[in-house]
């Protein structure tokens, strides 16, 4: 049996089909996996580029207007703009059956959502969702990403149910319920706003 390209989950930890195939002396040929992406990521990236660019332009313009613009000050302002870009850069969230990945500037973090052991919601200015799997992997993402992307939320909820059915996910029900209620509220508010019933 020829080895296929495989999915991220197979390359990371080996799926059940891979393990069974190896026991039988064969090689798993995974089926193609349809992944869903954060559909608002491009807009977030645009904002992460435009804000530092405007800040840099404004700082250079003010320095030039006062006659204080030097090479060192231009380098300093450029460094500040790069730092703002790094802070604002949004991670790209992608999910498929059994996995979720967060791609940032420093690399990719993946978690097996069909083998989740915990789900936590961290409060603050923007609510963060922390997912941990049985392999020790951890992904943190903004709850607004799930609210804005029903396909990502559906995939995560479906896999969380599979984890619970396997006995992996023993905690996190309260966090998932709060998250579900928040997403339902935001979805209802969006529907009312679009339909003019607000």
PyMOL commands that place a pseudoatom at each C-alpha (Angstrom):
pseudoatom trace, name=CA, resn=UNK, resi=1, chain=A, elem=C, hetatm=0, pos=[0.000, 0.000, 0.000]
pseudoatom trace, name=CA, resn=UNK, resi=2, chain=A, elem=C, hetatm=0, pos=[1.497, 3.376, -0.994]
pseudoatom trace, name=CA, resn=UNK, resi=3, chain=A, elem=C, hetatm=0, pos=[1.822, 6.019, 1.683]
pseudoatom trace, name=CA, resn=UNK, resi=4, chain=A, elem=C, hetatm=0, pos=[-0.243, 9.115, 0.970]
pseudoatom trace, name=CA, resn=UNK, resi=5, chain=A, elem=C, hetatm=0, pos=[0.434, 12.683, 1.923]
pseudoatom trace, name=CA, resn=UNK, resi=6, chain=A, elem=C, hetatm=0, pos=[-1.248, 12.168, 5.263]
pseudoatom trace, name=CA, resn=UNK, resi=7, chain=A, elem=C, hetatm=0, pos=[-2.938, 14.639, 7.522]
pseudoatom trace, name=CA, resn=UNK, resi=8, chain=A, elem=C, hetatm=0, pos=[-1.285, 16.786, 10.176]
pseudoatom trace, name=CA, resn=UNK, resi=9, chain=A, elem=C, hetatm=0, pos=[-2.700, 14.570, 12.895]
pseudoatom trace, name=CA, resn=UNK, resi=10, chain=A, elem=C, hetatm=0, pos=[-1.155, 11.436, 11.334]
pseudoatom trace, name=CA, resn=UNK, resi=11, chain=A, elem=C, hetatm=0, pos=[2.246, 13.054, 11.010]
pseudoatom trace, name=CA, resn=UNK, resi=12, chain=A, elem=C, hetatm=0, pos=[2.119, 14.261, 14.594]
pseudoatom trace, name=CA, resn=UNK, resi=13, chain=A, elem=C, hetatm=0, pos=[0.945, 11.307, 16.572]
pseudoatom trace, name=CA, resn=UNK, resi=14, chain=A, elem=C, hetatm=0, pos=[-0.385, 8.623, 14.277]
pseudoatom trace, name=CA, resn=UNK, resi=15, chain=A, elem=C, hetatm=0, pos=[-4.079, 8.038, 13.925]
pseudoatom trace, name=CA, resn=UNK, resi=16, chain=A, elem=C, hetatm=0, pos=[-5.832, 4.793, 14.845]
pseudoatom trace, name=CA, resn=UNK, resi=17, chain=A, elem=C, hetatm=0, pos=[-5.864, 3.730, 11.173]
pseudoatom trace, name=CA, resn=UNK, resi=18, chain=A, elem=C, hetatm=0, pos=[-2.072, 4.244, 10.959]
pseudoatom trace, name=CA, resn=UNK, resi=19, chain=A, elem=C, hetatm=0, pos=[-1.435, 2.153, 14.073]
pseudoatom trace, name=CA, resn=UNK, resi=20, chain=A, elem=C, hetatm=0, pos=[-3.671, -0.675, 12.830]
pseudoatom trace, name=CA, resn=UNK, resi=21, chain=A, elem=C, hetatm=0, pos=[-2.043, -0.563, 9.392]
pseudoatom trace, name=CA, resn=UNK, resi=22, chain=A, elem=C, hetatm=0, pos=[1.435, -0.799, 10.937]
pseudoatom trace, name=CA, resn=UNK, resi=23, chain=A, elem=C, hetatm=0, pos=[0.400, -3.832, 13.001]
pseudoatom trace, name=CA, resn=UNK, resi=24, chain=A, elem=C, hetatm=0, pos=[-0.789, -5.511, 9.813]
pseudoatom trace, name=CA, resn=UNK, resi=25, chain=A, elem=C, hetatm=0, pos=[2.428, -4.605, 7.988]
pseudoatom trace, name=CA, resn=UNK, resi=26, chain=A, elem=C, hetatm=0, pos=[0.662, -2.120, 5.698]
pseudoatom trace, name=CA, resn=UNK, resi=27, chain=A, elem=C, hetatm=0, pos=[0.872, 1.651, 5.474]
pseudoatom trace, name=CA, resn=UNK, resi=28, chain=A, elem=C, hetatm=0, pos=[-2.029, 3.989, 6.111]
pseudoatom trace, name=CA, resn=UNK, resi=29, chain=A, elem=C, hetatm=0, pos=[-3.232, 6.097, 3.200]
pseudoatom trace, name=CA, resn=UNK, resi=30, chain=A, elem=C, hetatm=0, pos=[-5.294, 8.816, 4.902]
pseudoatom trace, name=CA, resn=UNK, resi=31, chain=A, elem=C, hetatm=0, pos=[-8.302, 10.250, 3.174]
pseudoatom trace, name=CA, resn=UNK, resi=32, chain=A, elem=C, hetatm=0, pos=[-8.108, 13.895, 2.110]
pseudoatom trace, name=CA, resn=UNK, resi=33, chain=A, elem=C, hetatm=0, pos=[-9.082, 16.167, 4.944]
pseudoatom trace, name=CA, resn=UNK, resi=34, chain=A, elem=C, hetatm=0, pos=[-11.155, 19.291, 4.388]
pseudoatom trace, name=CA, resn=UNK, resi=35, chain=A, elem=C, hetatm=0, pos=[-9.817, 22.051, 6.618]
pseudoatom trace, name=CA, resn=UNK, resi=36, chain=A, elem=C, hetatm=0, pos=[-11.682, 25.199, 7.605]
pseudoatom trace, name=CA, resn=UNK, resi=37, chain=A, elem=C, hetatm=0, pos=[-9.901, 28.527, 8.074]
pseudoatom trace, name=CA, resn=UNK, resi=38, chain=A, elem=C, hetatm=0, pos=[-10.553, 31.711, 9.977]
pseudoatom trace, name=CA, resn=UNK, resi=39, chain=A, elem=C, hetatm=0, pos=[-12.349, 33.697, 7.279]
pseudoatom trace, name=CA, resn=UNK, resi=40, chain=A, elem=C, hetatm=0, pos=[-11.586, 37.050, 8.950]
pseudoatom trace, name=CA, resn=UNK, resi=41, chain=A, elem=C, hetatm=0, pos=[-7.828, 36.454, 9.240]
pseudoatom trace, name=CA, resn=UNK, resi=42, chain=A, elem=C, hetatm=0, pos=[-6.958, 38.449, 6.100]
pseudoatom trace, name=CA, resn=UNK, resi=43, chain=A, elem=C, hetatm=0, pos=[-8.771, 41.488, 7.508]
pseudoatom trace, name=CA, resn=UNK, resi=44, chain=A, elem=C, hetatm=0, pos=[-6.904, 41.149, 10.789]
pseudoatom trace, name=CA, resn=UNK, resi=45, chain=A, elem=C, hetatm=0, pos=[-3.624, 40.897, 8.915]
pseudoatom trace, name=CA, resn=UNK, resi=46, chain=A, elem=C, hetatm=0, pos=[-4.510, 44.013, 6.929]
pseudoatom trace, name=CA, resn=UNK, resi=47, chain=A, elem=C, hetatm=0, pos=[-5.120, 45.890, 10.178]
pseudoatom trace, name=CA, resn=UNK, resi=48, chain=A, elem=C, hetatm=0, pos=[-1.830, 44.605, 11.582]
pseudoatom trace, name=CA, resn=UNK, resi=49, chain=A, elem=C, hetatm=0, pos=[-0.047, 46.067, 8.535]
pseudoatom trace, name=CA, resn=UNK, resi=50, chain=A, elem=C, hetatm=0, pos=[-1.955, 49.350, 8.175]
pseudoatom trace, name=CA, resn=UNK, resi=51, chain=A, elem=C, hetatm=0, pos=[-1.754, 50.483, 11.833]
pseudoatom trace, name=CA, resn=UNK, resi=52, chain=A, elem=C, hetatm=0, pos=[2.068, 50.305, 12.133]
pseudoatom trace, name=CA, resn=UNK, resi=53, chain=A, elem=C, hetatm=0, pos=[2.460, 51.824, 8.668]
pseudoatom trace, name=CA, resn=UNK, resi=54, chain=A, elem=C, hetatm=0, pos=[0.262, 54.799, 9.630]
pseudoatom trace, name=CA, resn=UNK, resi=55, chain=A, elem=C, hetatm=0, pos=[2.084, 55.167, 12.942]
pseudoatom trace, name=CA, resn=UNK, resi=56, chain=A, elem=C, hetatm=0, pos=[5.461, 55.145, 11.189]
pseudoatom trace, name=CA, resn=UNK, resi=57, chain=A, elem=C, hetatm=0, pos=[4.287, 57.677, 8.596]
pseudoatom trace, name=CA, resn=UNK, resi=58, chain=A, elem=C, hetatm=0, pos=[2.890, 59.967, 11.286]
pseudoatom trace, name=CA, resn=UNK, resi=59, chain=A, elem=C, hetatm=0, pos=[6.049, 59.813, 13.423]
pseudoatom trace, name=CA, resn=UNK, resi=60, chain=A, elem=C, hetatm=0, pos=[8.303, 60.493, 10.434]
pseudoatom trace, name=CA, resn=UNK, resi=61, chain=A, elem=C, hetatm=0, pos=[6.059, 63.344, 9.291]
pseudoatom trace, name=CA, resn=UNK, resi=62, chain=A, elem=C, hetatm=0, pos=[6.081, 64.994, 12.739]
pseudoatom trace, name=CA, resn=UNK, resi=63, chain=A, elem=C, hetatm=0, pos=[9.864, 64.666, 13.021]
pseudoatom trace, name=CA, resn=UNK, resi=64, chain=A, elem=C, hetatm=0, pos=[10.300, 66.056, 9.498]
pseudoatom trace, name=CA, resn=UNK, resi=65, chain=A, elem=C, hetatm=0, pos=[7.931, 68.959, 10.283]
pseudoatom trace, name=CA, resn=UNK, resi=66, chain=A, elem=C, hetatm=0, pos=[9.936, 69.933, 13.360]
pseudoatom trace, name=CA, resn=UNK, resi=67, chain=A, elem=C, hetatm=0, pos=[13.250, 69.447, 11.540]
pseudoatom trace, name=CA, resn=UNK, resi=68, chain=A, elem=C, hetatm=0, pos=[14.314, 66.670, 13.950]
pseudoatom trace, name=CA, resn=UNK, resi=69, chain=A, elem=C, hetatm=0, pos=[14.323, 63.791, 11.462]
pseudoatom trace, name=CA, resn=UNK, resi=70, chain=A, elem=C, hetatm=0, pos=[17.670, 61.976, 11.489]
pseudoatom trace, name=CA, resn=UNK, resi=71, chain=A, elem=C, hetatm=0, pos=[18.706, 58.511, 10.355]
pseudoatom trace, name=CA, resn=UNK, resi=72, chain=A, elem=C, hetatm=0, pos=[18.774, 57.259, 13.945]
pseudoatom trace, name=CA, resn=UNK, resi=73, chain=A, elem=C, hetatm=0, pos=[15.300, 58.584, 14.681]
pseudoatom trace, name=CA, resn=UNK, resi=74, chain=A, elem=C, hetatm=0, pos=[13.992, 57.023, 11.447]
pseudoatom trace, name=CA, resn=UNK, resi=75, chain=A, elem=C, hetatm=0, pos=[15.514, 53.676, 12.506]
pseudoatom trace, name=CA, resn=UNK, resi=76, chain=A, elem=C, hetatm=0, pos=[13.987, 54.048, 15.980]
pseudoatom trace, name=CA, resn=UNK, resi=77, chain=A, elem=C, hetatm=0, pos=[10.507, 54.780, 14.583]
pseudoatom trace, name=CA, resn=UNK, resi=78, chain=A, elem=C, hetatm=0, pos=[10.812, 51.913, 12.096]
pseudoatom trace, name=CA, resn=UNK, resi=79, chain=A, elem=C, hetatm=0, pos=[11.753, 49.565, 14.939]
pseudoatom trace, name=CA, resn=UNK, resi=80, chain=A, elem=C, hetatm=0, pos=[8.730, 50.776, 16.919]
pseudoatom trace, name=CA, resn=UNK, resi=81, chain=A, elem=C, hetatm=0, pos=[6.451, 50.146, 13.914]
pseudoatom trace, name=CA, resn=UNK, resi=82, chain=A, elem=C, hetatm=0, pos=[7.872, 46.620, 13.508]
pseudoatom trace, name=CA, resn=UNK, resi=83, chain=A, elem=C, hetatm=0, pos=[7.255, 45.964, 17.222]
pseudoatom trace, name=CA, resn=UNK, resi=84, chain=A, elem=C, hetatm=0, pos=[3.638, 47.134, 16.884]
pseudoatom trace, name=CA, resn=UNK, resi=85, chain=A, elem=C, hetatm=0, pos=[3.216, 44.825, 13.877]
pseudoatom trace, name=CA, resn=UNK, resi=86, chain=A, elem=C, hetatm=0, pos=[4.551, 41.857, 15.874]
pseudoatom trace, name=CA, resn=UNK, resi=87, chain=A, elem=C, hetatm=0, pos=[2.098, 42.600, 18.692]
pseudoatom trace, name=CA, resn=UNK, resi=88, chain=A, elem=C, hetatm=0, pos=[-0.879, 43.014, 16.355]
pseudoatom trace, name=CA, resn=UNK, resi=89, chain=A, elem=C, hetatm=0, pos=[-0.124, 40.071, 14.024]
pseudoatom trace, name=CA, resn=UNK, resi=90, chain=A, elem=C, hetatm=0, pos=[-3.101, 37.680, 14.282]
pseudoatom trace, name=CA, resn=UNK, resi=91, chain=A, elem=C, hetatm=0, pos=[-2.436, 33.931, 14.396]
pseudoatom trace, name=CA, resn=UNK, resi=92, chain=A, elem=C, hetatm=0, pos=[-4.144, 32.012, 11.593]
pseudoatom trace, name=CA, resn=UNK, resi=93, chain=A, elem=C, hetatm=0, pos=[-6.524, 29.399, 12.984]
pseudoatom trace, name=CA, resn=UNK, resi=94, chain=A, elem=C, hetatm=0, pos=[-7.242, 26.311, 10.876]
pseudoatom trace, name=CA, resn=UNK, resi=95, chain=A, elem=C, hetatm=0, pos=[-9.173, 23.193, 11.880]
pseudoatom trace, name=CA, resn=UNK, resi=96, chain=A, elem=C, hetatm=0, pos=[-9.902, 19.822, 10.378]
pseudoatom trace, name=CA, resn=UNK, resi=97, chain=A, elem=C, hetatm=0, pos=[-11.412, 16.587, 11.664]
pseudoatom trace, name=CA, resn=UNK, resi=98, chain=A, elem=C, hetatm=0, pos=[-9.547, 15.862, 14.888]
pseudoatom trace, name=CA, resn=UNK, resi=99, chain=A, elem=C, hetatm=0, pos=[-7.104, 18.789, 14.884]
pseudoatom trace, name=CA, resn=UNK, resi=100, chain=A, elem=C, hetatm=0, pos=[-6.791, 22.539, 15.248]
pseudoatom trace, name=CA, resn=UNK, resi=101, chain=A, elem=C, hetatm=0, pos=[-3.721, 24.605, 14.348]
pseudoatom trace, name=CA, resn=UNK, resi=102, chain=A, elem=C, hetatm=0, pos=[-2.640, 28.132, 15.183]
pseudoatom trace, name=CA, resn=UNK, resi=103, chain=A, elem=C, hetatm=0, pos=[-0.034, 29.570, 12.801]
pseudoatom trace, name=CA, resn=UNK, resi=104, chain=A, elem=C, hetatm=0, pos=[1.833, 32.595, 14.098]
pseudoatom trace, name=CA, resn=UNK, resi=105, chain=A, elem=C, hetatm=0, pos=[5.065, 34.359, 13.237]
pseudoatom trace, name=CA, resn=UNK, resi=106, chain=A, elem=C, hetatm=0, pos=[7.054, 32.012, 15.469]
pseudoatom trace, name=CA, resn=UNK, resi=107, chain=A, elem=C, hetatm=0, pos=[5.674, 28.748, 14.109]
pseudoatom trace, name=CA, resn=UNK, resi=108, chain=A, elem=C, hetatm=0, pos=[2.682, 26.444, 14.239]
pseudoatom trace, name=CA, resn=UNK, resi=109, chain=A, elem=C, hetatm=0, pos=[0.992, 25.026, 17.315]
pseudoatom trace, name=CA, resn=UNK, resi=110, chain=A, elem=C, hetatm=0, pos=[-1.351, 22.069, 16.885]
pseudoatom trace, name=CA, resn=UNK, resi=111, chain=A, elem=C, hetatm=0, pos=[-3.701, 20.284, 19.196]
pseudoatom trace, name=CA, resn=UNK, resi=112, chain=A, elem=C, hetatm=0, pos=[-5.629, 17.057, 18.681]
pseudoatom trace, name=CA, resn=UNK, resi=113, chain=A, elem=C, hetatm=0, pos=[-9.203, 18.187, 19.261]
pseudoatom trace, name=CA, resn=UNK, resi=114, chain=A, elem=C, hetatm=0, pos=[-10.472, 14.610, 19.172]
pseudoatom trace, name=CA, resn=UNK, resi=115, chain=A, elem=C, hetatm=0, pos=[-8.214, 13.875, 22.178]
pseudoatom trace, name=CA, resn=UNK, resi=116, chain=A, elem=C, hetatm=0, pos=[-8.773, 16.976, 24.289]
pseudoatom trace, name=CA, resn=UNK, resi=117, chain=A, elem=C, hetatm=0, pos=[-8.166, 16.659, 28.010]
pseudoatom trace, name=CA, resn=UNK, resi=118, chain=A, elem=C, hetatm=0, pos=[-9.059, 20.217, 29.028]
pseudoatom trace, name=CA, resn=UNK, resi=119, chain=A, elem=C, hetatm=0, pos=[-10.745, 23.368, 27.783]
pseudoatom trace, name=CA, resn=UNK, resi=120, chain=A, elem=C, hetatm=0, pos=[-10.339, 26.597, 29.745]
pseudoatom trace, name=CA, resn=UNK, resi=121, chain=A, elem=C, hetatm=0, pos=[-11.574, 30.127, 29.143]
pseudoatom trace, name=CA, resn=UNK, resi=122, chain=A, elem=C, hetatm=0, pos=[-9.326, 32.915, 30.366]
pseudoatom trace, name=CA, resn=UNK, resi=123, chain=A, elem=C, hetatm=0, pos=[-10.967, 36.271, 31.050]
pseudoatom trace, name=CA, resn=UNK, resi=124, chain=A, elem=C, hetatm=0, pos=[-9.598, 39.680, 30.302]
pseudoatom trace, name=CA, resn=UNK, resi=125, chain=A, elem=C, hetatm=0, pos=[-10.061, 42.286, 27.601]
pseudoatom trace, name=CA, resn=UNK, resi=126, chain=A, elem=C, hetatm=0, pos=[-10.519, 39.542, 25.034]
pseudoatom trace, name=CA, resn=UNK, resi=127, chain=A, elem=C, hetatm=0, pos=[-11.580, 36.116, 26.234]
pseudoatom trace, name=CA, resn=UNK, resi=128, chain=A, elem=C, hetatm=0, pos=[-9.033, 33.423, 25.383]
pseudoatom trace, name=CA, resn=UNK, resi=129, chain=A, elem=C, hetatm=0, pos=[-9.764, 29.719, 24.935]
pseudoatom trace, name=CA, resn=UNK, resi=130, chain=A, elem=C, hetatm=0, pos=[-6.991, 27.305, 25.963]
pseudoatom trace, name=CA, resn=UNK, resi=131, chain=A, elem=C, hetatm=0, pos=[-7.120, 23.778, 24.528]
pseudoatom trace, name=CA, resn=UNK, resi=132, chain=A, elem=C, hetatm=0, pos=[-4.896, 20.925, 25.774]
pseudoatom trace, name=CA, resn=UNK, resi=133, chain=A, elem=C, hetatm=0, pos=[-4.738, 17.424, 24.344]
pseudoatom trace, name=CA, resn=UNK, resi=134, chain=A, elem=C, hetatm=0, pos=[-3.633, 14.036, 25.639]
pseudoatom trace, name=CA, resn=UNK, resi=135, chain=A, elem=C, hetatm=0, pos=[-0.252, 14.436, 23.897]
pseudoatom trace, name=CA, resn=UNK, resi=136, chain=A, elem=C, hetatm=0, pos=[0.616, 17.515, 25.952]
pseudoatom trace, name=CA, resn=UNK, resi=137, chain=A, elem=C, hetatm=0, pos=[0.045, 20.000, 23.122]
pseudoatom trace, name=CA, resn=UNK, resi=138, chain=A, elem=C, hetatm=0, pos=[-1.566, 23.349, 23.878]
pseudoatom trace, name=CA, resn=UNK, resi=139, chain=A, elem=C, hetatm=0, pos=[-3.219, 25.989, 21.691]
pseudoatom trace, name=CA, resn=UNK, resi=140, chain=A, elem=C, hetatm=0, pos=[-4.582, 29.336, 22.852]
pseudoatom trace, name=CA, resn=UNK, resi=141, chain=A, elem=C, hetatm=0, pos=[-6.982, 31.293, 20.662]
pseudoatom trace, name=CA, resn=UNK, resi=142, chain=A, elem=C, hetatm=0, pos=[-9.267, 34.284, 20.866]
pseudoatom trace, name=CA, resn=UNK, resi=143, chain=A, elem=C, hetatm=0, pos=[-12.916, 33.377, 21.513]
pseudoatom trace, name=CA, resn=UNK, resi=144, chain=A, elem=C, hetatm=0, pos=[-13.925, 36.028, 18.936]
pseudoatom trace, name=CA, resn=UNK, resi=145, chain=A, elem=C, hetatm=0, pos=[-12.365, 33.843, 16.213]
pseudoatom trace, name=CA, resn=UNK, resi=146, chain=A, elem=C, hetatm=0, pos=[-14.779, 31.030, 17.094]
pseudoatom trace, name=CA, resn=UNK, resi=147, chain=A, elem=C, hetatm=0, pos=[-17.718, 33.444, 17.296]
pseudoatom trace, name=CA, resn=UNK, resi=148, chain=A, elem=C, hetatm=0, pos=[-16.919, 34.883, 13.859]
pseudoatom trace, name=CA, resn=UNK, resi=149, chain=A, elem=C, hetatm=0, pos=[-16.361, 31.475, 12.244]
pseudoatom trace, name=CA, resn=UNK, resi=150, chain=A, elem=C, hetatm=0, pos=[-19.277, 29.073, 12.807]
pseudoatom trace, name=CA, resn=UNK, resi=151, chain=A, elem=C, hetatm=0, pos=[-17.484, 26.299, 10.861]
pseudoatom trace, name=CA, resn=UNK, resi=152, chain=A, elem=C, hetatm=0, pos=[-14.484, 26.430, 13.231]
pseudoatom trace, name=CA, resn=UNK, resi=153, chain=A, elem=C, hetatm=0, pos=[-16.778, 26.433, 16.269]
pseudoatom trace, name=CA, resn=UNK, resi=154, chain=A, elem=C, hetatm=0, pos=[-18.822, 23.527, 14.890]
pseudoatom trace, name=CA, resn=UNK, resi=155, chain=A, elem=C, hetatm=0, pos=[-15.639, 21.512, 14.215]
pseudoatom trace, name=CA, resn=UNK, resi=156, chain=A, elem=C, hetatm=0, pos=[-14.290, 22.169, 17.721]
pseudoatom trace, name=CA, resn=UNK, resi=157, chain=A, elem=C, hetatm=0, pos=[-17.604, 21.343, 19.400]
pseudoatom trace, name=CA, resn=UNK, resi=158, chain=A, elem=C, hetatm=0, pos=[-17.938, 18.129, 17.389]
pseudoatom trace, name=CA, resn=UNK, resi=159, chain=A, elem=C, hetatm=0, pos=[-14.418, 16.997, 18.306]
pseudoatom trace, name=CA, resn=UNK, resi=160, chain=A, elem=C, hetatm=0, pos=[-14.911, 17.969, 21.958]
pseudoatom trace, name=CA, resn=UNK, resi=161, chain=A, elem=C, hetatm=0, pos=[-17.921, 15.626, 22.017]
pseudoatom trace, name=CA, resn=UNK, resi=162, chain=A, elem=C, hetatm=0, pos=[-15.740, 12.868, 20.520]
pseudoatom trace, name=CA, resn=UNK, resi=163, chain=A, elem=C, hetatm=0, pos=[-13.108, 13.500, 23.217]
pseudoatom trace, name=CA, resn=UNK, resi=164, chain=A, elem=C, hetatm=0, pos=[-15.762, 13.287, 25.915]
pseudoatom trace, name=CA, resn=UNK, resi=165, chain=A, elem=C, hetatm=0, pos=[-17.110, 10.038, 24.417]
pseudoatom trace, name=CA, resn=UNK, resi=166, chain=A, elem=C, hetatm=0, pos=[-13.573, 8.568, 24.499]
pseudoatom trace, name=CA, resn=UNK, resi=167, chain=A, elem=C, hetatm=0, pos=[-13.220, 9.565, 28.152]
pseudoatom trace, name=CA, resn=UNK, resi=168, chain=A, elem=C, hetatm=0, pos=[-10.344, 11.989, 27.476]
pseudoatom trace, name=CA, resn=UNK, resi=169, chain=A, elem=C, hetatm=0, pos=[-12.207, 15.228, 28.205]
pseudoatom trace, name=CA, resn=UNK, resi=170, chain=A, elem=C, hetatm=0, pos=[-13.228, 14.950, 31.838]
pseudoatom trace, name=CA, resn=UNK, resi=171, chain=A, elem=C, hetatm=0, pos=[-13.315, 18.713, 32.522]
pseudoatom trace, name=CA, resn=UNK, resi=172, chain=A, elem=C, hetatm=0, pos=[-14.113, 21.774, 30.494]
pseudoatom trace, name=CA, resn=UNK, resi=173, chain=A, elem=C, hetatm=0, pos=[-17.873, 21.300, 30.192]
pseudoatom trace, name=CA, resn=UNK, resi=174, chain=A, elem=C, hetatm=0, pos=[-18.546, 24.600, 31.979]
pseudoatom trace, name=CA, resn=UNK, resi=175, chain=A, elem=C, hetatm=0, pos=[-16.059, 26.447, 29.757]
pseudoatom trace, name=CA, resn=UNK, resi=176, chain=A, elem=C, hetatm=0, pos=[-17.584, 24.978, 26.599]
pseudoatom trace, name=CA, resn=UNK, resi=177, chain=A, elem=C, hetatm=0, pos=[-21.089, 25.861, 27.805]
pseudoatom trace, name=CA, resn=UNK, resi=178, chain=A, elem=C, hetatm=0, pos=[-20.076, 29.482, 28.543]
pseudoatom trace, name=CA, resn=UNK, resi=179, chain=A, elem=C, hetatm=0, pos=[-18.364, 29.683, 25.176]
pseudoatom trace, name=CA, resn=UNK, resi=180, chain=A, elem=C, hetatm=0, pos=[-21.412, 28.238, 23.421]
pseudoatom trace, name=CA, resn=UNK, resi=181, chain=A, elem=C, hetatm=0, pos=[-23.721, 30.740, 25.163]
pseudoatom trace, name=CA, resn=UNK, resi=182, chain=A, elem=C, hetatm=0, pos=[-21.448, 33.639, 24.212]
pseudoatom trace, name=CA, resn=UNK, resi=183, chain=A, elem=C, hetatm=0, pos=[-21.272, 32.539, 20.571]
pseudoatom trace, name=CA, resn=UNK, resi=184, chain=A, elem=C, hetatm=0, pos=[-25.056, 32.051, 20.450]
pseudoatom trace, name=CA, resn=UNK, resi=185, chain=A, elem=C, hetatm=0, pos=[-25.588, 35.563, 21.895]
pseudoatom trace, name=CA, resn=UNK, resi=186, chain=A, elem=C, hetatm=0, pos=[-23.192, 37.153, 19.397]
pseudoatom trace, name=CA, resn=UNK, resi=187, chain=A, elem=C, hetatm=0, pos=[-24.731, 35.226, 16.502]
pseudoatom trace, name=CA, resn=UNK, resi=188, chain=A, elem=C, hetatm=0, pos=[-28.252, 36.286, 17.520]
pseudoatom trace, name=CA, resn=UNK, resi=189, chain=A, elem=C, hetatm=0, pos=[-27.117, 39.921, 17.863]
pseudoatom trace, name=CA, resn=UNK, resi=190, chain=A, elem=C, hetatm=0, pos=[-25.569, 39.757, 14.372]
pseudoatom trace, name=CA, resn=UNK, resi=191, chain=A, elem=C, hetatm=0, pos=[-28.767, 38.304, 12.883]
pseudoatom trace, name=CA, resn=UNK, resi=192, chain=A, elem=C, hetatm=0, pos=[-30.895, 40.999, 14.537]
pseudoatom trace, name=CA, resn=UNK, resi=193, chain=A, elem=C, hetatm=0, pos=[-28.532, 43.726, 13.351]
pseudoatom trace, name=CA, resn=UNK, resi=194, chain=A, elem=C, hetatm=0, pos=[-28.514, 42.484, 9.756]
pseudoatom trace, name=CA, resn=UNK, resi=195, chain=A, elem=C, hetatm=0, pos=[-32.297, 42.075, 9.679]
pseudoatom trace, name=CA, resn=UNK, resi=196, chain=A, elem=C, hetatm=0, pos=[-32.887, 45.533, 11.204]
pseudoatom trace, name=CA, resn=UNK, resi=197, chain=A, elem=C, hetatm=0, pos=[-34.642, 44.159, 14.311]
pseudoatom trace, name=CA, resn=UNK, resi=198, chain=A, elem=C, hetatm=0, pos=[-32.044, 45.516, 16.721]
for i in range(1, 198): cmd.bond("trace and resi %d" % i, "trace and resi %d" % (i + 1))
show_as sticks, trace
zoom trace
